[in-house]
Amino acid sequence: MADPHRNFEKNINQFDDILHRYGDDMDEDKDRNVDFDNLYMNIGKDNENDDDEEIVEIVQFNDNKSVLIDLTTAAEEAEGEEHLSQKLSQLSATDKEQEDSDKFKRSTVKKRPALTPSTTTDNISKKMKSTKEEQTNNLTPKYLSSNNKAFEQMINSVLEKTRSSIDIEYLRAIAVLIHQLECVDLDRLLWTTYLRSGTSTLKPQATTSTLSLWPLEVKQRMIDRGEVTTSDPNEIDHASCLSYVQRVLQKFRNQTELYQAQLKERKQRLNNRWTSDIEEAIIKFVQQHVIPLYKVPTQGQIATVEYDYNDQLIQLEYEQQNPNEYQKDIFKNLTQAKYEKETAKFDVAILKQRIAYNHLPQSFESLKIPAPILLDKIVDTNIRQNLMNQCEKILQRTKSDMMIVYIATAEEKMNEYQKKFDSDFIKMKENQRSGPSHEKLTQTMLDIMERRFKNINERLIHLYKLKLRFFVKAPTIKH
């Protein structure tokens, strides 16, 4: 009789290498070239090939916690509102940004396994609220504000070609409406996903099991808005969630109708001065900013809901096998070890891509090295400028040195998780071969565990690609 564990081990090995082609140490020759010896020379310089760079696929990582939190803060990051990391707080007492992995590791929820959807969205609602709702609440986004000259420069060049005479602020208001419509459409898509998750229609053909799962984002928002009297998300019932999500979706539909009517009216007032060239230029400009600031984070949230839902279905399927306590522990511990190992790989990959795409956290900009008090009083301009340049080089080297420390720390943690997973996996393999029968997993149980491993990797690869998309396409907001 064939060893049921052998096939499982073979498949697990392929998942271990799933990020191999995306930038880890095993394929350095295929990574973007980063000169770590002269890293500080590149810190702060614009990426010359951002618009043409093809999205690089990732390496090995897992867990959507750090990924999703990183994506949902992408808009804040591009707007310069990212908090300082805890690691940087060692450099400055005022630095309070949380590293991606630290953010996700703090996110925990009662009464749920470590890999369930609840662990990923606890902090998301608070992070996204100030950014997303602000953008869909009749507020002008920064990239369209009158203080930002990018829109004015773009539209002036179009007006010159079309020989049209239209007030810039009037066109800016049209751009804001187009922005609102883009964002509301994404909100509707996200909340429709929430609805499908809560009404058992997200993956109807995936399994014979039915699962109604309301993401924590929904419940936390209900608590924050005073829609329920409890502060415990686990006490909010299905009917309350369903009613609330349906009302939110109706609000988005109403907003869409309102913005469409306002846009139509504004365009009609321009009569024949409103041309297809002007419309295409404004839409393109808005979408260039909405994609990294809003669409990518939203796609990350949607992906998380879908992968978490699938993960819960896998968990239910395993429970239907009536495992004993020992078999439950094996499944729980090994999948958690896999989860942690792949997440650590993801953290390393993201840090490296931050350097490759020159997309250091905005918090690094707050790092300052005090210049000599008398520097500004030096009369000789050449000497003064040379000294100022030296100060700037010291600052850039400090930033690059900190990034190298970040990467070294993350790689060490990755190695620790790798060793733990390998150790747990070897123990399970030995137990399958020579342990008592009641402690062995059946072939069906092994197959289910394999699918959970695959779900972990697929989730992270998808979210990693979204993160790289943000690195490549995120515009610099200047005032």
C-alpha positions, -999 to 999 in steps of 0.1 A, spaced: 0 0 0 14 34 -10 24 58 17 -3 85 18 22 109 33 46 107 4 24 125 -21 15 151 5 52 158 12 59 162 -25 31 187 -29 41 206 2 76 210 -12 63 228 -43 45 253 -20 77 260 -1 92 273 -33 62 292 -45 79 326 -40 112 315 -53 108 335 -85 98 367 -68 129 381 -51 141 361 -21 177 352 -15 175 320 -36 171 339 -68 191 370 -63 202 369 -99 167 376 -110 160 403 -84 161 439 -92 197 450 -88 203 468 -55 238 480 -46 237 477 -9 272 490 -5 261 523 -21 224 521 -11 224 555 5 233 570 -29 199 559 -43 177 567 -13 154 595 -21 160 595 -58 130 591 -81 125 557 -98 132 565 -135 113 534 -148 82 534 -127 58 539 -155 74 513 -177 84 487 -151 66 455 -155 50 442 -123 74 417 -107 59 385 -93 67 376 -58 84 350 -38 73 331 -7 51 347 18 18 341 35 -8 356 58 -29 384 48 -25 403 81 6 422 73 -2 423 36 -36 437 40 -27 462 66 1 473 44 -23 477 15 -50 495 34 -25 521 46 -12 526 10 -33 556 5 -21 572 37 15 563 28 12 580 -6 -4 611 11 24 613 36 2 604 66 18 570 75 27 566 112 63 559 123 74 524 129 81 509 162 115 500 151 122 536 142 110 546 176 144 533 189 159 560 168 135 587 179 111 588 208 85 604 187 86 577 160 54 556 162 49 539 129 42 502 131 60 478 108 37 458 85 44 425 103 40 440 137 6 455 128 -7 422 117 7 402 146 -11 425 170 -45 419 153 -62 391 172 -98 381 177 -114 360 204 -131 326 197 -115 321 163 -86 301 149 -55 321 140 -61 317 103 -97 329 102 -109 361 85 -114 378 118 -76 381 124 -72 403 94 -97 431 96 -97 443 132 -75 473 125 -85 478 89 -118 497 95 -100 523 116 -72 526 91 -94 529 61 -121 551 76 -101 583 76 -88 577 41 -116 561 21 -147 577 36 -130 611 34 -125 606 -3 -162 597 -8 -176 624 14 -175 654 -10 -139 662 1 -114 671 -25 -85 646 -25 -51 661 -22 -40 653 -57 -69 674 -70 -66 703 -45 -58 737 -58 -25 736 -40 -14 707 -62 -4 720 -96 -3 686 -114 -40 688 -125 -36 724 -137 -5 716 -157 -22 685 -173 -55 702 -182 -38 734 -195 -19 713 -221 -51 697 -232 -69 731 -234 -42 745 -256 -45 716 -280 -83 719 -282 -82 757 -281 -109 756 -254 -114 783 -228 -128 768 -197 -122 778 -161 -97 755 -144 -116 753 -111 -148 743 -130 -129 714 -146 -113 705 -112 -149 702 -98 -157 678 -126 -126 658 -119 -136 656 -82 -170 641 -92 -153 616 -114 -131 607 -85 -161 603 -63 -178 580 -88 -147 558 -91 -144 555 -53 -180 548 -47 -180 521 -73 -151 504 -55 -169 507 -22 -200 491 -37 -178 462 -50 -162 457 -15 -195 458 4 -211 435 -21 -183 410 -13 -191 415 24 -227 407 16 -219 376 -3 -196 364 25 -224 369 50 -251 353 30 -232 321 20 -230 331 -17 -193 340 -20 -182 305 -31 -214 285 -37 -198 258 -57 -166 254 -36 -180 228 -12 -210 211 1 -207 231 33 -225 263 37 -209 292 55 -223 326 66 -194 347 76 -196 384 83 -161 400 81 -150 418 113 -148 450 92 -185 450 90 -191 443 127 -164 468 139 -179 495 118 -214 488 133 -198 492 167 -180 524 158 -212 539 143 -233 530 173 -255 506 153 -253 480 181 -252 483 219 -225 456 223 -188 462 219 -181 425 212 -182 417 175 -190 381 183 -224 391 199 -237 408 167 -262 385 150 -267 377 113 -299 398 109 -283 430 122 -253 425 99 -275 419 69 -297 449 75 -267 472 80 -248 460 49 -279 464 28 -284 500 40 -247 508 33 -251 495 -2 -282 515 -7 -263 546 4 -236 539 -22 -263 536 -49 -278 569 -38 -244 585 -39 -237 572 -74 -270 586 -87 -263 620 -71 -227 622 -85 -239 611 -120 -266 637 -120 -242 665 -109 -216 654 -135 -241 654 -162 -253 688 -153 -218 703 -152 -209 688 -186 -241 701 -202 -234 736 -190 -202 736 -211 -221 727 -243 -198 721 -272 -167 733 -252 -168 699 -235 -149 676 -258 -140 639 -257 -103 649 -255 -109 669 -223 -130 641 -208 -105 614 -216 -77 634 -202 -95 640 -169 -106 604 -166 -71 592 -172 -56 616 -147 -81 606 -120 -77 569 -126 -39 572 -124 -43 583 -89 -73 563 -78 -57 530 -88 -28 531 -63 -45 552 -37 -79 536 -36 -84 507 -60 -53 486 -50 -62 488 -12 -98 479 -20 -87 450 -42 -66 438 -12 -96 439 11 -117 420 -13 -90 394 -18 -87 390 19 -124 384 23 -124 358 -4 -93 339 8 -104 340 44 -139 327 34 -122 298 16 -99 292 46 -130 288 68 -146 264 44 -114 243 45 -115 244 83 -152 232 83 -143 204 58 -116 192 81 -139 192 111 -164 171 91 -138 144 91 -144 140 129 -108 143 139 -98 134 174 -80 160 196 -46 149 185 -55 152 149 -70 186 155 -38 198 172 -16 185 143 -38 204 117 -39 235 138 -2 237 147 12 227 113 -10 251 93 -2 279 118 35 272 114 31 273 76 12 305 80 40 321 101 68 309 78 52 322 46 43 355 63 79 360 74 90 354 38 65 380 26 79 406 51 114 401 38 103 403 1 83 435 7 112 452 25 135 443 -4 110 456 -30 107 489 -10 144 494 -17 142 482 -53 114 506 -61 128 533 -39 95 533 -19 107 537 17 81 544 43 71 581 44 80 579 81 117 579 71 112 615 59 107 626 95 142 614 104 164 644 109 200 648 118 206 682 135 229 703 114 256 724 131 241 756 145 266 778 127 262 761 93 238 787 79 261 815 90 291 804 69 297 832 44 314 811 17 285 796 -2 306 767 -17 319 756 16 284 759 31 268 739 3 295 712 6 289 708 43 251 707 38 257 679 12 277 660 37 249 662 62 224 650 36 246 620 27 249 611 64 211 612 67 206 591 36 232 565 48 213 564 81 181 556 63 198 529 42 215 514 72 182 512 90 166 494 60 195 469 60 189 463 97 152 459 90 159 433 63 185 414 85 160 413 113 132 401 91 154 374 75 165 361 109 128 358 119 121 341 86 148 316 93 134 309 128 99 303 114 114 281 86 131 259 112 100 256 133 79 245 103 105 221 92 107 206 126 69 203 130 67 188 95 93 162 102 76 152 134 43 148 115 60 127 88 76 104 114 43 100 132 26 91 99 51 63 94 55 48 129 31 65 153 -1 49 167 -30 47 143 -52 70 162 -26 98 159 -22 95 121 -40 117 97 -61 101 70 -54 107 33 -84 130 32 -71 150 61 -38 153 44 -55 165 12 -74 191 32 -43 204 49 -26 206 15 -54 228 2 -51 251 32 -14 255 25 -22 263 -11 -48 289 0 -22 305 23 3 309 -6 -22 320 -32 -35 347 -8 -1 361 -2 10 360 -38 -21 379 -49 -17 405 -22 20 408 -29 13 416 -65 -11 443 -55 15 458 -32 41 458 -60 15 474 -82 12 502 -57 50 506 -55 52 509 -93 22 531 -99 18 553 -68 21 589 -78 41 614 -57 17 640 -42 35 673 -43 23 707 -31 
